[in-house]
């Protein structure tokens, strides 16, 4: 009996090596080779070589021969962690470069350290202990090598699981058997590596289990290779690799499974038949996994329960909760459509789902999302403008889902061209119009249903509800986008108004200079002062232009120790000579204050200009500075038209509110912002016909 077992396990090791090598050659001969193909082929070749050395170890009878072949097996094993970790991060991932960049240090560790141990310390990994029952024990370096293998296998499983979770529809169908096959292989390798770490020994029977796992994996991967596009899919898994990971949960209950499995083995003959029994259990678990992951099995089970136990096919509360959770956080049209096609695929067990939208003029279709069409292929399928208009107009009248296989109209043929069949027995294709009120926003096409099952009346009812919900979501995202654009336009208008207001004050300064120019042109001092004024005005305009790029940011001040009276004199420069203005100054001595000179100059200039525009030609303007109760106060009073109490309370300090014909309504709003940024405040007193008094309070330096 022992001889039969040994021969069977040895034969299994060599057969697994042949299958692994053949699979590597098959992949590497692919016409469209990529880096992923090369790493897969390298990984399978390394597994095949390892299985060959395992077969020679099982065939050997002398301890020395076993040790010799085990040294070579460990060398082949040292290639596995880095190669397969790289493959798991790249396989079928459209964003694999991001993952490789993130995992670059882990890749270096799992590439370099195992190879160094396997190549340069091959003889220091294991040793033999001659006892009544000879055993192969792990040295410390051998323990480290197995530990690295175990960690890498767990990481590989987590990466493959994340890839499978991210795939939907036909993408998941194409990679399913490869993921299952590699999952079986690396789960078994994780188990056997952990056993070696726990016992600090190498068990040849467990190595036979590794060979059996390789054989099963090769068969499953070969089944997957027959599905076209197996290596060319692009899915985009999340960066949160550990979130909701089934692999982590399985690792948590691993020790419990070991104990149960050991009891089963002891019950059926002990460790004498361990290898064959483990292989049988492995095959049974693989078949069970394939059955549980089969879309067809889940669909048949759901329909059997519905048919024989008189219950609806769908648990509508669960379906609606999952659908709303998947789409509730989508903030734009693209995200909503992508989430919708994934949800529809899961709910109705259809492998191909596509959403097409109608443009604003209802003259052309726009590709939104699909589980099997790329954007380039969808653009090739885009119908002509005349056909699109006919299709949109006809779907406008279709408020219910329609089976486009049995409809003979021209617009149904256009729909069939927009959504080609992937399978000959995929069942009928169904179109679901997305209509809000009397406006059609687009439509959903479903096809290639698992098992070719027809859509029932319950399916059509649920499809209509989902179509209406997606349409409402699309309308909300469009309205939100329009609202965002309106707010951006409002922000732009605000920004422009501030800029124009500052330019207006600058233009008033130049205008004041031009009014005085004919009177004092012959005065050399005036001309020199005018040139300095023009130079300062140009510099001010340049500062305004440079600040325009950062005007979105919150108002920032740069206070320096300054004299408020000097600032007022600067703002009043040139006003004394203007005809028709009775200007009175009363500037009391003040201590130095801390304020931003450029910003406060805007406030003083704005108050003086406002007072000048409010009075008649014979009006009076009074500027005063005083010190009172810890405040430095700048007062600007006029005897002009004044303001109503309603305007004072509701509009004075609001943007775009003004009583002047050519005003922008920005000056007082901006002045209030500047003064409050200096920890000050503005007070105003005014009555219609009795002028106005503005007081700016700034805290004294303490």
ZAVOZA-665845 format. One record per residue (C-alpha): residue in three letters; y, z, x. Coordinates in steps of 0.02 Angstrom, whole numbers, m for minus. Example, Ala and Ser with C-alpha at 12.3 -4.5 7.8 and 13.67 -1.06 7.14 Angstrom:
% residues 2
(r 'ala' (m225 390 615))
(r 'ser' (m53 357 684))
% end
This chain:
% residues 702
(r 'unk' (0 0 0))
(r 'unk' (119 40 142))
(r 'unk' (84 m128 223))
(r 'unk' (122 m222 61))
(r 'unk' (285 m128 40))
(r 'unk' (338 m162 218))
(r 'unk' (296 m347 206))
(r 'unk' (391 m363 42))
(r 'unk' (546 m278 108))
(r 'unk' (542 m380 270))
(r 'unk' (525 m541 171))
(r 'unk' (669 m487 58))
(r 'unk' (781 m459 210))
(r 'unk' (747 m633 281))
(r 'unk' (767 m718 112))
(r 'unk' (934 m629 86))
(r 'unk' (990 m689 259))
(r 'unk' (945 m869 213))
(r 'unk' (1040 m860 49))
(r 'unk' (1191 m779 132))
(r 'unk' (1198 m910 270))
(r 'unk' (1177 m1053 146))
(r 'unk' (1316 m984 38))
(r 'unk' (1431 m973 190))
(r 'unk' (1395 m1156 235))
(r 'unk' (1421 m1211 55))
(r 'unk' (1594 m1131 47))
(r 'unk' (1652 m1186 219))
(r 'unk' (1610 m1368 178))
(r 'unk' (1731 m1366 32))
(r 'unk' (1855 m1510 47))
(r 'unk' (2003 m1400 3))
(r 'unk' (1974 m1260 126))
(r 'unk' (2094 m1115 141))
(r 'unk' (2102 m953 239))
(r 'unk' (2013 m866 96))
(r 'unk' (1867 m988 111))
(r 'unk' (1852 m954 298))
(r 'unk' (1851 m765 276))
(r 'unk' (1723 m776 136))
(r 'unk' (1611 m885 243))
(r 'unk' (1634 m768 392))
(r 'unk' (1592 m617 286))
(r 'unk' (1435 m696 214))
(r 'unk' (1382 m754 388))
(r 'unk' (1403 m578 456))
(r 'unk' (1299 m508 312))
(r 'unk' (1166 m640 342))
(r 'unk' (1154 m598 528))
(r 'unk' (1146 m413 487))
(r 'unk' (1005 m446 363))
(r 'unk' (909 m542 497))
(r 'unk' (919 m394 616))
(r 'unk' (867 m280 472))
(r 'unk' (714 m390 444))
(r 'unk' (664 m379 628))
(r 'unk' (687 m189 622))
(r 'unk' (575 m175 470))
(r 'unk' (446 m287 553))
(r 'unk' (444 m189 717))
(r 'unk' (316 m52 742))
(r 'unk' (373 30 905))
(r 'unk' (521 148 904))
(r 'unk' (601 58 1052))
(r 'unk' (597 m108 963))
(r 'unk' (674 m31 807))
(r 'unk' (815 44 912))
(r 'unk' (844 m124 997))
(r 'unk' (864 m220 835))
(r 'unk' (968 m80 758))
(r 'unk' (1094 m96 900))
(r 'unk' (1117 m279 856))
(r 'unk' (1126 m239 670))
(r 'unk' (1268 m116 701))
(r 'unk' (1360 m248 802))
(r 'unk' (1350 m369 656))
(r 'unk' (1401 m230 537))
(r 'unk' (1561 m196 638))
(r 'unk' (1629 m366 580))
(r 'unk' (1615 m321 395))
(r 'unk' (1760 m199 360))
(r 'unk' (1905 m307 420))
(r 'unk' (1839 m474 356))
(r 'unk' (1799 m415 181))
(r 'unk' (1956 m311 163))
(r 'unk' (2059 m466 206))
(r 'unk' (1959 m568 81))
(r 'unk' (1981 m440 m59))
(r 'unk' (2170 m441 m34))
(r 'unk' (2179 m631 m41))
(r 'unk' (2045 m689 m163))
(r 'unk' (2122 m781 m313))
(r 'unk' (2289 m691 m290))
(r 'unk' (2447 m792 m307))
(r 'unk' (2545 m650 m226))
(r 'unk' (2420 m614 m86))
(r 'unk' (2553 m628 50))
(r 'unk' (2640 m475 m21))
(r 'unk' (2477 m375 m16))
(r 'unk' (2434 m433 160))
(r 'unk' (2608 m382 219))
(r 'unk' (2589 m212 137))
(r 'unk' (2413 m183 206))
(r 'unk' (2442 m254 380))
(r 'unk' (2416 m87 470))
(r 'unk' (2256 m50 372))
(r 'unk' (2192 m225 412))
(r 'unk' (2223 m196 598))
(r 'unk' (2132 m30 592))
(r 'unk' (1979 m99 502))
(r 'unk' (1974 m253 612))
(r 'unk' (1999 m177 783))
(r 'unk' (1914 m6 783))
(r 'unk' (1743 m62 712))
(r 'unk' (1738 m212 831))
(r 'unk' (1780 m103 981))
(r 'unk' (1641 19 932))
(r 'unk' (1515 m121 898))
(r 'unk' (1550 m224 1054))
(r 'unk' (1595 m99 1190))
(r 'unk' (1498 54 1131))
(r 'unk' (1345 m30 1056))
(r 'unk' (1225 81 1152))
(r 'unk' (1314 243 1104))
(r 'unk' (1303 228 915))
(r 'unk' (1124 289 883))
(r 'unk' (982 378 971))
(r 'unk' (797 409 933))
(r 'unk' (717 579 917))
(r 'unk' (530 583 953))
(r 'unk' (452 703 828))
(r 'unk' (302 698 714))
(r 'unk' (403 579 608))
(r 'unk' (520 479 723))
(r 'unk' (698 458 656))
(r 'unk' (852 361 707))
(r 'unk' (1001 478 719))
(r 'unk' (1186 435 721))
(r 'unk' (1292 477 871))
(r 'unk' (1474 526 839))
(r 'unk' (1534 347 865))
(r 'unk' (1400 283 747))
(r 'unk' (1459 411 619))
(r 'unk' (1638 345 637))
(r 'unk' (1579 165 616))
(r 'unk' (1486 207 454))
(r 'unk' (1635 307 392))
(r 'unk' (1751 158 419))
(r 'unk' (1626 47 329))
(r 'unk' (1618 166 182))
(r 'unk' (1808 178 165))
(r 'unk' (1829 m10 179))
(r 'unk' (1697 m41 46))
(r 'unk' (1787 74 m76))
(r 'unk' (1952 m15 m40))
(r 'unk' (1869 m185 m64))
(r 'unk' (1799 m130 m232))
(r 'unk' (1970 m68 m289))
(r 'unk' (2054 m232 m238))
(r 'unk' (1923 m338 m327))
(r 'unk' (1937 m231 m481))
(r 'unk' (2127 m254 m484))
(r 'unk' (2107 m443 m467))
(r 'unk' (1982 m447 m612))
(r 'unk' (2095 m340 m723))
(r 'unk' (2244 m455 m692))
(r 'unk' (2147 m614 m736))
(r 'unk' (2138 m669 m918))
(r 'unk' (2056 m808 m1015))
(r 'unk' (1980 m949 m913))
(r 'unk' (2039 m868 m751))
(r 'unk' (1931 m715 m787))
(r 'unk' (1787 m826 m843))
(r 'unk' (1788 m921 m678))
(r 'unk' (1790 m771 m561))
(r 'unk' (1683 m652 m665))
(r 'unk' (1515 m680 m578))
(r 'unk' (1592 m676 m403))
(r 'unk' (1675 m510 m441))
(r 'unk' (1512 m440 m512))
(r 'unk' (1411 m503 m364))
(r 'unk' (1529 m433 m233))
(r 'unk' (1546 m273 m335))
(r 'unk' (1357 m249 m331))
(r 'unk' (1351 m286 m145))
(r 'unk' (1489 m167 m92))
(r 'unk' (1442 m30 m215))
(r 'unk' (1267 m27 m139))
(r 'unk' (1340 m31 38))
(r 'unk' (1453 115 m6))
(r 'unk' (1301 210 m69))
(r 'unk' (1192 176 84))
(r 'unk' (1335 214 204))
(r 'unk' (1369 379 119))
(r 'unk' (1184 424 133))
(r 'unk' (1189 388 319))
(r 'unk' (1343 498 337))
(r 'unk' (1266 640 237))
(r 'unk' (1101 642 333))
(r 'unk' (1171 583 503))
(r 'unk' (1021 465 511))
(r 'unk' (981 283 480))
(r 'unk' (849 252 345))
(r 'unk' (762 83 355))
(r 'unk' (717 92 171))
(r 'unk' (901 101 126))
(r 'unk' (934 m51 236))
(r 'unk' (805 m143 131))
(r 'unk' (909 m96 m21))
(r 'unk' (1061 m174 65))
(r 'unk' (963 m336 87))
(r 'unk' (913 m333 m96))
(r 'unk' (1095 m310 m147))
(r 'unk' (1143 m459 m37))
(r 'unk' (1010 m566 m121))
(r 'unk' (1071 m520 m297))
(r 'unk' (1253 m547 m246))
(r 'unk' (1214 m720 m177))
(r 'unk' (1134 m772 m341))
(r 'unk' (1283 m712 m442))
(r 'unk' (1411 m792 m326))
(r 'unk' (1313 m955 m328))
(r 'unk' (1324 m951 m518))
(r 'unk' (1513 m928 m505))
(r 'unk' (1533 m1070 m378))
(r 'unk' (1468 m1191 m507))
(r 'unk' (1626 m1157 m609))
(r 'unk' (1762 m1273 m547))
(r 'unk' (1920 m1195 m477))
(r 'unk' (1832 m1036 m425))
(r 'unk' (1938 m1009 m267))
(r 'unk' (2096 m1097 m328))
(r 'unk' (2155 m978 m463))
(r 'unk' (2318 m882 m447))
(r 'unk' (2325 m713 m533))
(r 'unk' (2459 m584 m497))
(r 'unk' (2388 m408 m494))
(r 'unk' (2500 m256 m492))
(r 'unk' (2543 m169 m328))
(r 'unk' (2484 m4 m404))
(r 'unk' (2306 m23 m341))
(r 'unk' (2250 154 m383))
(r 'unk' (2322 160 m559))
(r 'unk' (2188 166 m695))
(r 'unk' (2057 116 m567))
(r 'unk' (1876 119 m624))
(r 'unk' (1824 124 m442))
(r 'unk' (1910 291 m415))
(r 'unk' (1824 363 m569))
(r 'unk' (1654 303 m509))
(r 'unk' (1685 381 m339))
(r 'unk' (1720 545 m427))
(r 'unk' (1549 551 m514))
(r 'unk' (1456 478 m366))
(r 'unk' (1366 638 m312))
(r 'unk' (1300 667 m488))
(r 'unk' (1225 492 m491))
(r 'unk' (1140 523 m323))
(r 'unk' (1052 676 m393))
(r 'unk' (994 586 m550))
(r 'unk' (931 436 m453))
(r 'unk' (834 548 m333))
(r 'unk' (746 632 m480))
(r 'unk' (697 462 m550))
(r 'unk' (626 405 m383))
(r 'unk' (525 565 m361))
(r 'unk' (455 548 m536))
(r 'unk' (389 372 m503))
(r 'unk' (304 399 m336))
(r 'unk' (423 477 m213))
(r 'unk' (496 391 m62))
(r 'unk' (341 286 m29))
(r 'unk' (399 158 m157))
(r 'unk' (583 198 m140))
(r 'unk' (641 26 m83))
(r 'unk' (557 m75 m222))
(r 'unk' (604 49 m357))
(r 'unk' (784 52 m298))
(r 'unk' (787 m139 m302))
(r 'unk' (719 m142 m481))
(r 'unk' (847 m14 m538))
(r 'unk' (984 m114 m451))
(r 'unk' (935 m275 m541))
(r 'unk' (931 m182 m708))
(r 'unk' (1105 m111 m678))
(r 'unk' (1172 m283 m632))
(r 'unk' (1101 m361 m791))
(r 'unk' (1175 m220 m894))
(r 'unk' (1345 m245 m811))
(r 'unk' (1341 m433 m845))
(r 'unk' (1298 m399 m1027))
(r 'unk' (1438 m271 m1047))
(r 'unk' (1566 m388 m967))
(r 'unk' (1510 m538 m1069))
(r 'unk' (1643 m596 m1190))
(r 'unk' (1510 m676 m1298))
(r 'unk' (1409 m515 m1310))
(r 'unk' (1562 m415 m1362))
(r 'unk' (1608 m546 m1493))
(r 'unk' (1432 m551 m1566))
(r 'unk' (1425 m362 m1571))
(r 'unk' (1591 m353 m1662))
(r 'unk' (1538 m483 m1791))
(r 'unk' (1367 m402 m1817))
(r 'unk' (1447 m235 m1857))
(r 'unk' (1572 m318 m1974))
(r 'unk' (1439 m419 m2064))
(r 'unk' (1305 m285 m2087))
(r 'unk' (1407 m126 m2104))
(r 'unk' (1545 m194 m2218))
(r 'unk' (1694 m158 m2108))
(r 'unk' (1838 m268 m2049))
(r 'unk' (1818 m363 m1887))
(r 'unk' (1973 m281 m1816))
(r 'unk' (2033 m103 m1807))
(r 'unk' (2208 m155 m1856))
(r 'unk' (2292 7 m1804))
(r 'unk' (2218 m4 m1629))
(r 'unk' (2255 m191 m1615))
(r 'unk' (2435 m171 m1669))
(r 'unk' (2463 m19 m1558))
(r 'unk' (2399 m112 m1405))
(r 'unk' (2498 m268 m1447))
(r 'unk' (2662 m175 m1472))
(r 'unk' (2634 m73 m1313))
(r 'unk' (2606 m234 m1215))
(r 'unk' (2763 m319 m1280))
(r 'unk' (2884 m176 m1314))
(r 'unk' (2950 m163 m1136))
(r 'unk' (2979 m351 m1112))
(r 'unk' (3164 m382 m1088))
(r 'unk' (3168 m572 m1075))
(r 'unk' (3084 m723 m1152))
(r 'unk' (2967 m759 m1005))
(r 'unk' (2898 m581 m995))
(r 'unk' (2872 m575 m1184))
(r 'unk' (2775 m740 m1188))
(r 'unk' (2666 m692 m1038))
(r 'unk' (2623 m524 m1117))
(r 'unk' (2590 m608 m1284))
(r 'unk' (2464 m736 m1218))
(r 'unk' (2367 m598 m1129))
(r 'unk' (2361 m491 m1286))
(r 'unk' (2309 m637 m1397))
(r 'unk' (2172 m683 m1273))
(r 'unk' (2100 m506 m1278))
(r 'unk' (2114 m486 m1467))
(r 'unk' (2036 m651 m1520))
(r 'unk' (1918 m679 m1371))
(r 'unk' (1992 m850 m1333))
(r 'unk' (1995 m915 m1156))
(r 'unk' (2144 m1032 m1174))
(r 'unk' (2306 m980 m1257))
(r 'unk' (2474 m1068 m1236))
(r 'unk' (2648 m1035 m1304))
(r 'unk' (2772 m1179 m1323))
(r 'unk' (2952 m1149 m1375))
(r 'unk' (3077 m1264 m1460))
(r 'unk' (3245 m1292 m1376))
(r 'unk' (3409 m1248 m1464))
(r 'unk' (3431 m1424 m1534))
(r 'unk' (3250 m1430 m1596))
(r 'unk' (3225 m1593 m1502))
(r 'unk' (3109 m1545 m1358))
(r 'unk' (2969 m1425 m1316))
(r 'unk' (2982 m1296 m1176))
(r 'unk' (2828 m1226 m1089))
(r 'unk' (2832 m1034 m1096))
(r 'unk' (2663 m960 m1043))
(r 'unk' (2477 m1001 m1038))
(r 'unk' (2312 m927 m983))
(r 'unk' (2249 m1092 m911))
(r 'unk' (2394 m1214 m890))
(r 'unk' (2506 m1212 m738))
(r 'unk' (2688 m1258 m760))
(r 'unk' (2663 m1423 m669))
(r 'unk' (2516 m1472 m779))
(r 'unk' (2609 m1418 m935))
(r 'unk' (2756 m1529 m889))
(r 'unk' (2635 m1676 m873))
(r 'unk' (2573 m1640 m1050))
(r 'unk' (2748 m1626 m1122))
(r 'unk' (2764 m1750 m1267))
(r 'unk' (2907 m1874 m1282))
(r 'unk' (3066 m1829 m1372))
(r 'unk' (3023 m1926 m1531))
(r 'unk' (2851 m1844 m1545))
(r 'unk' (2925 m1673 m1509))
(r 'unk' (3053 m1693 m1649))
(r 'unk' (2918 m1747 m1772))
(r 'unk' (2806 m1602 m1720))
(r 'unk' (2944 m1471 m1736))
(r 'unk' (3000 m1537 m1906))
(r 'unk' (2822 m1532 m1975))
(r 'unk' (2784 m1359 m1906))
(r 'unk' (2946 m1300 m1986))
(r 'unk' (2857 m1319 m2152))
(r 'unk' (2696 m1233 m2093))
(r 'unk' (2714 m1046 m2120))
(r 'unk' (2527 m1015 m2098))
(r 'unk' (2410 m1045 m1949))
(r 'unk' (2333 m1219 m1954))
(r 'unk' (2168 m1286 m1885))
(r 'unk' (2225 m1438 m1786))
(r 'unk' (2047 m1505 m1767))
(r 'unk' (2031 m1549 m1951))
(r 'unk' (2212 m1607 m1976))
(r 'unk' (2229 m1795 m1957))
(r 'unk' (2419 m1809 m1952))
(r 'unk' (2510 m1879 m1801))
(r 'unk' (2591 m1712 m1760))
(r 'unk' (2418 m1631 m1748))
(r 'unk' (2368 m1761 m1618))
(r 'unk' (2524 m1713 m1520))
(r 'unk' (2468 m1531 m1526))
(r 'unk' (2295 m1577 m1464))
(r 'unk' (2373 m1668 m1317))
(r 'unk' (2479 m1515 m1276))
(r 'unk' (2322 m1407 m1270))
(r 'unk' (2173 m1502 m1198))
(r 'unk' (1994 m1439 m1218))
(r 'unk' (1914 m1349 m1072))
(r 'unk' (1741 m1336 m1152))
(r 'unk' (1649 m1456 m1264))
(r 'unk' (1582 m1312 m1369))
(r 'unk' (1738 m1206 m1371))
(r 'unk' (1763 m1215 m1559))
(r 'unk' (1916 m1270 m1655))
(r 'unk' (2094 m1258 m1591))
(r 'unk' (2220 m1166 m1700))
(r 'unk' (2409 m1178 m1701))
(r 'unk' (2516 m1029 m1756))
(r 'unk' (2699 m1072 m1794))
(r 'unk' (2826 m939 m1744))
(r 'unk' (2958 m942 m1880))
(r 'unk' (3099 m820 m1920))
(r 'unk' (3180 m854 m2088))
(r 'unk' (3189 m1043 m2095))
(r 'unk' (3205 m1070 m1908))
(r 'unk' (3056 m1115 m1800))
(r 'unk' (3063 m1042 m1624))
(r 'unk' (2899 m1113 m1559))
(r 'unk' (2712 m1103 m1584))
(r 'unk' (2552 m1032 m1510))
(r 'unk' (2394 m1135 m1482))
(r 'unk' (2225 m1049 m1464))
(r 'unk' (2066 m1135 m1406))
(r 'unk' (1900 m1117 m1313))
(r 'unk' (1844 m966 m1411))
(r 'unk' (1697 m871 m1338))
(r 'unk' (1536 m939 m1412))
(r 'unk' (1633 m1075 m1504))
(r 'unk' (1654 m959 m1654))
(r 'unk' (1763 m1021 m1796))
(r 'unk' (1919 m926 m1847))
(r 'unk' (1893 m829 m2010))
(r 'unk' (2020 m784 m2144))
(r 'unk' (2041 m614 m2061))
(r 'unk' (2081 m701 m1897))
(r 'unk' (2211 m811 m1983))
(r 'unk' (2295 m661 m2067))
(r 'unk' (2307 m567 m1903))
(r 'unk' (2367 m723 m1812))
(r 'unk' (2508 m745 m1938))
(r 'unk' (2563 m564 m1915))
(r 'unk' (2559 m581 m1726))
(r 'unk' (2652 m748 m1733))
(r 'unk' (2788 m670 m1842))
(r 'unk' (2801 m521 m1725))
(r 'unk' (2818 m632 m1571))
(r 'unk' (2949 m737 m1661))
(r 'unk' (3048 m580 m1703))
(r 'unk' (3035 m525 m1522))
(r 'unk' (3095 m694 m1460))
(r 'unk' (3243 m689 m1578))
(r 'unk' (3288 m514 m1518))
(r 'unk' (3280 m567 m1336))
(r 'unk' (3391 m718 m1372))
(r 'unk' (3518 m611 m1465))
(r 'unk' (3513 m484 m1324))
(r 'unk' (3544 m623 m1199))
(r 'unk' (3693 m685 m1299))
(r 'unk' (3760 m507 m1310))
(r 'unk' (3740 m488 m1122))
(r 'unk' (3833 m651 m1093))
(r 'unk' (3972 m593 m1210))
(r 'unk' (3987 m431 m1113))
(r 'unk' (3990 m524 m949))
(r 'unk' (4129 m635 m1017))
(r 'unk' (4223 m482 m1075))
(r 'unk' (4203 m404 m902))
(r 'unk' (4266 m565 m824))
(r 'unk' (4417 m566 m939))
(r 'unk' (4454 m386 m894))
(r 'unk' (4440 m425 m709))
(r 'unk' (4552 m578 m729))
(r 'unk' (4680 m479 m828))
(r 'unk' (4695 m348 m691))
(r 'unk' (4717 m483 m561))
(r 'unk' (4844 m580 m664))
(r 'unk' (4941 m421 m700))
(r 'unk' (4957 m382 m516))
(r 'unk' (5010 m561 m482))
(r 'unk' (5138 m548 m622))
(r 'unk' (5217 m395 m541))
(r 'unk' (5221 m486 m375))
(r 'unk' (5304 m637 m459))
(r 'unk' (5435 m521 m536))
(r 'unk' (5476 m455 m363))
(r 'unk' (5502 m632 m298))
(r 'unk' (5604 m676 m452))
(r 'unk' (5717 m526 m421))
(r 'unk' (5746 m586 m243))
(r 'unk' (5789 m761 m304))
(r 'unk' (5917 m691 m426))
(r 'unk' (6007 m602 m283))
(r 'unk' (5991 m748 m163))
(r 'unk' (6143 m852 m223))
(r 'unk' (6256 m699 m219))
(r 'unk' (6210 m632 m47))
(r 'unk' (6146 m789 42))
(r 'unk' (6287 m785 172))
(r 'unk' (6242 m608 223))
(r 'unk' (6127 m615 377))
(r 'unk' (6057 m444 340))
(r 'unk' (6011 m497 164))
(r 'unk' (5924 m654 229))
(r 'unk' (5825 m551 355))
(r 'unk' (5779 m428 218))
(r 'unk' (5729 m572 105))
(r 'unk' (5614 m643 239))
(r 'unk' (5532 m473 260))
(r 'unk' (5513 m462 72))
(r 'unk' (5429 m634 63))
(r 'unk' (5313 m584 207))
(r 'unk' (5264 m423 119))
(r 'unk' (5236 m516 m44))
(r 'unk' (5121 m643 40))
(r 'unk' (5024 m501 123))
(r 'unk' (5008 m416 m46))
(r 'unk' (4941 m576 m125))
(r 'unk' (4812 m591 14))
(r 'unk' (4757 m410 m16))
(r 'unk' (4737 m446 m201))
(r 'unk' (4629 m597 m163))
(r 'unk' (4520 m499 m41))
(r 'unk' (4497 m361 m169))
(r 'unk' (4447 m482 m306))
(r 'unk' (4267 m490 m242))
(r 'unk' (4245 m301 m255))
(r 'unk' (4342 m272 m416))
(r 'unk' (4179 m241 m512))
(r 'unk' (4155 m78 m420))
(r 'unk' (4227 87 m476))
(r 'unk' (4409 116 m429))
(r 'unk' (4418 188 m254))
(r 'unk' (4573 268 m178))
(r 'unk' (4615 302 5))
(r 'unk' (4742 444 2))
(r 'unk' (4856 476 150))
(r 'unk' (4998 599 175))
(r 'unk' (5149 512 97))
(r 'unk' (5323 538 26))
(r 'unk' (5340 506 m160))
(r 'unk' (5529 476 m146))
(r 'unk' (5502 342 m15))
(r 'unk' (5375 259 m128))
(r 'unk' (5501 259 m273))
(r 'unk' (5635 186 m159))
(r 'unk' (5515 49 m108))
(r 'unk' (5477 9 m290))
(r 'unk' (5665 4 m330))
(r 'unk' (5710 m109 m183))
(r 'unk' (5828 m244 m248))
(r 'unk' (5855 m171 m420))
(r 'unk' (6027 m98 m384))
(r 'unk' (6100 m274 m363))
(r 'unk' (6027 m345 m525))
(r 'unk' (6165 m378 m650))
(r 'unk' (6156 m302 m824))
(r 'unk' (6054 m148 m776))
(r 'unk' (6126 27 m774))
(r 'unk' (6008 112 m653))
(r 'unk' (6021 296 m611))
(r 'unk' (5920 386 m478))
(r 'unk' (5895 571 m459))
(r 'unk' (5767 602 m322))
(r 'unk' (5744 786 m279))
(r 'unk' (5673 839 m110))
(r 'unk' (5482 847 m119))
(r 'unk' (5347 904 2))
(r 'unk' (5223 778 70))
(r 'unk' (5086 726 m52))
(r 'unk' (4916 648 m31))
(r 'unk' (4900 482 m124))
(r 'unk' (4851 300 m100))
(r 'unk' (5017 212 m66))
(r 'unk' (4960 39 m125))
(r 'unk' (4887 105 m288))
(r 'unk' (5032 221 m330))
(r 'unk' (5157 82 m291))
(r 'unk' (5075 m16 m431))
(r 'unk' (5105 131 m550))
(r 'unk' (5288 153 m503))
(r 'unk' (5322 m35 m507))
(r 'unk' (5238 m52 m676))
(r 'unk' (5338 91 m754))
(r 'unk' (5504 22 m687))
(r 'unk' (5467 m155 m748))
(r 'unk' (5415 m91 m919))
(r 'unk' (5577 9 m933))
(r 'unk' (5680 m142 m879))
(r 'unk' (5598 m254 m1009))
(r 'unk' (5619 m123 m1148))
(r 'unk' (5810 m107 m1132))
(r 'unk' (5947 m228 m1178))
(r 'unk' (6070 m302 m1053))
(r 'unk' (6180 m149 m1066))
(r 'unk' (6036 m26 m1069))
(r 'unk' (6006 122 m956))
(r 'unk' (5855 164 m847))
(r 'unk' (5840 333 m761))
(r 'unk' (5716 373 m621))
(r 'unk' (5693 553 m573))
(r 'unk' (5577 656 m461))
(r 'unk' (5560 844 m473))
(r 'unk' (5441 983 m419))
(r 'unk' (5377 1102 m554))
(r 'unk' (5230 1222 m573))
(r 'unk' (5129 1149 m429))
(r 'unk' (5159 969 m482))
(r 'unk' (5265 829 m412))
(r 'unk' (5334 735 m563))
(r 'unk' (5396 555 m568))
(r 'unk' (5497 521 m727))
(r 'unk' (5551 349 m788))
(r 'unk' (5660 349 m945))
(r 'unk' (5745 210 m1041))
(r 'unk' (5848 194 m1201))
(r 'unk' (5760 38 m1262))
(r 'unk' (5662 m5 m1418))
(r 'unk' (5534 135 m1403))
(r 'unk' (5358 142 m1476))
(r 'unk' (5282 199 m1639))
(r 'unk' (5173 358 m1645))
(r 'unk' (5026 253 m1702))
(r 'unk' (5040 140 m1549))
(r 'unk' (5059 291 m1435))
(r 'unk' (4902 375 m1502))
(r 'unk' (4788 225 m1522))
(r 'unk' (4839 82 m1410))
(r 'unk' (4955 127 m1267))
(r 'unk' (4823 165 m1135))
(r 'unk' (4692 42 m1199))
(r 'unk' (4659 m124 m1112))
(r 'unk' (4733 m282 m1190))
(r 'unk' (4846 m183 m1309))
(r 'unk' (5033 m221 m1291))
(r 'unk' (5195 m237 m1391))
(r 'unk' (5270 m370 m1274))
(r 'unk' (5258 m554 m1318))
(r 'unk' (5200 m610 m1146))
(r 'unk' (5115 m448 m1097))
(r 'unk' (4931 m430 m1052))
(r 'unk' (4906 m249 m1104))
(r 'unk' (4838 m202 m933))
(r 'unk' (4980 m109 m845))
(r 'unk' (4969 61 m930))
(r 'unk' (4780 55 m936))
(r 'unk' (4774 23 m749))
(r 'unk' (4910 152 m712))
(r 'unk' (4814 287 m807))
(r 'unk' (4656 248 m708))
(r 'unk' (4750 260 m542))
(r 'unk' (4839 424 m584))
(r 'unk' (4681 507 m648))
(r 'unk' (4590 452 m490))
(r 'unk' (4721 557 m397))
(r 'unk' (4679 708 m508))
(r 'unk' (4844 684 m601))
(r 'unk' (4898 637 m776))
(r 'unk' (5027 533 m871))
(r 'unk' (5130 599 m1017))
(r 'unk' (5242 495 m1130))
(r 'unk' (5377 532 m1259))
(r 'unk' (5445 396 m1370))
(r 'unk' (5516 359 m1542))
(r 'unk' (5555 189 m1618))
(r 'unk' (5734 142 m1572))
(r 'unk' (5760 292 m1457))
(r 'unk' (5680 231 m1296))
(r 'unk' (5534 307 m1200))
(r 'unk' (5505 429 m1058))
(r 'unk' (5351 418 m945))
(r 'unk' (5306 562 m830))
(r 'unk' (5176 548 m691))
(r 'unk' (5107 716 m632))
(r 'unk' (5031 724 m457))
(r 'unk' (4962 884 m380))
(r 'unk' (5060 955 m232))
(r 'unk' (4973 973 m64))
(r 'unk' (4900 1148 m44))
% end
